[in-house]
Amino acid sequence: MSSPIRDAMATSDVLITVGSGGVGKTTIAATLALRAAMEGTGSMVCTIDPAKRLANALGLEALGNKEARIPDETFGAAGLLPRAPMYAMMLDIKRSWDDLVERRAPPDKREKILNNRFYQALSTALAGSQEYIAMEKMWELHEQAKYPLLVVDTPPTAHALDFLDAPNRILDFLDNDAAKWLLTPALAAGKFGLKLFNLGGSYVAKTIARFTGTETLQQLADFMLNITSLTDSFRERAHQTRSLLQAPSTAFVLVTGPMPERVDEAVYFHTLLQQNKMRVAAVVVNRIHAPVPDALWDEVARMGGPLQARLEQTLKENDLLATQDARGIERLRELCAPTPLVLVPRFELDVHDLKAVWETSRYLWGEAQVDAAKTTR
């Protein structure tokens, strides 16, 4: 049976899972990388996962900021025999930013940048920093050309635009005209500029200093002075990653749930991807409630007594959820057309090991199907 995700994998060297937080992006990313290895394509899955569930699902105690190969014995314990190696890593945001500075900053500026508290905010808390460094790592891994397939699990984001616009937001922060105007004397004079020019000599600078302190302005001036050496590099990489995201060999897998709020987010994200000329291989609708089989209804009907009434109520509640999910699926199918939908059921247990990851892949590959057609009893 044909599968849009399998077809996309055959023509892509980068697959990117996107969507809002809590919809199962990490699981789907791991599933894609596992299936590639099983099919004979060496793969690497890179994730940012606060719950660190990916390591457990892959049979590892932990993942770090360096690639780790999934051991053969781990596959063997799950009854799997991959035809190609599979690697995984969990991106450490702070460590990755530090590595970036150490690679690109001039030797005389590295420690000044790393120790600056404005840099600490940039590398840990600034809006867009997670998304930017994720794309930076994606580009680095892609350029290494060590893995035939790179699977990138994007950061949990409340808004689709956070991921797509992250490079521009970082560049806007570094190119802030207001900050440069305020600190022009300091930037021109070097690290002692603020002292020499009496906090920049401007009324604005003096006013801000009363609230923030001279030391804070000095830290900002030092940061802007030292980070200037990297802005051209940031700008070039932003353009390069944008080109990679739009490349024919890159495909997006949009992951969502069937609930109304998730559907709205997915439709918006899908629209943005298309507007930005990025290829969407499929929309994965995850954790779908299947309707209750007729055989189970018949079995409960024969039970009799108080237990029968309670079980029938439970079955009705499940069928109601299945009906609601079916409506969400139909809405996604209508609003995201012609992008195909791939349906994955809600399993009895959370996906927590390689066996469960493999079972998930059977739905992505079209080898198993979700019965989501029945909406009422």
C-alpha positions, 0 to 999 in steps of 0.5 A: 500500500502506498504511503506518502511518508514512505514516498517522501523518505525516498526523495528526501535527505532531511525530514522535519517534524513540526507542530505544537507541543504535546502532539507526539512530534518526538515519537514520530521523529524517532519512528521515522529514523527507526523505519529508515534504519530498518529499510536500509537507510542510515539515519540520525534523529536530532531532538529537543525534548524536555521530558527526555522520552526519546532516550527511553524509547530508544533503549538508552539511559540518556542522550547528550549533545553528541550523536550516539549510535543505537546499539545492536543489542537494543534492537535485538531485545526488541526483536528488530534487525536494522539493515543500516545504523541509527543515531540519535542526539538530544540538543543541549541549547546552551552547549550548542550556543557555546559551541557556536561561539567557540567555533566562530568568534575571534579568539580575543572575543570568545570568553568575553561573549561567553561570560556576558550576561546578555549572551546568557539570555540570548543562549537560554531565554531569548525568544527564538534562540531554541529554534535558531540553534536547532536549525543551526545544528540541522545545517551542521549535521546536513553539511557533514553528510554523515547520515543519508537521512537526517530527522529533525524534531523541532522545539515545542512551540506555541506558535508556528511562526516561532520556528519559521521566523527564528533566524530573523528574530535573532538577527533583529535582536543583534541588529537592533538599531535603537540599541546601537544608536544608544551605545554608539559612543561606547561601540566606537570607543571600545569596552571603556566607551560608556565610562569615557562618554559619560554613559553615552552622553545622551539623556536617554542613556543617563535615564536608562542607567538610573533604572538599570545601573551603569554596570548593566549598560556597560555589559550591554555595550560590551555584548554589542561590541563583541557580538558584532563580529558574529552577525555576518556569520549569523546572517549567512547561516540564516539564509543557508538554513532557509534555503535548506528548508525550501530545498526539494530534498527537505520534507516536513511532517506536520504532527497534530491531534484531532482535537479542535484546538489542535486542528486550528493550530495545524491548519495555520501551520500548514498554511505558513509552510505552504506560503514559505514554499516548504514541502509538506509530505503529510499531516500525521493525525496522532492519538486517534480514538477508534470507535468501539467494535460491534463485537464488544458492544454485543459482548457487553449487552449479554452481561446484564446487571449493574456492570453492564450499565457502567460498561455501556456508559464507558463505551458511549464515552469512547464512541463520543470521543471517536466521533469528535476525532472523526470530525477533526480529521474531516476538517483537516482533510478539507482545509489541508488538501491536497496534502495527504493525512496519515492516521495513528491511533491512541495506543493503550500504553504510551510509546515508551520502547522500540517495539512501540516505536516500530508499531507506530511506524506500521501506521506511517507506512500504511501497513496498518490502518485506523478505523476512523470512518464510524462516527455514530452508533 
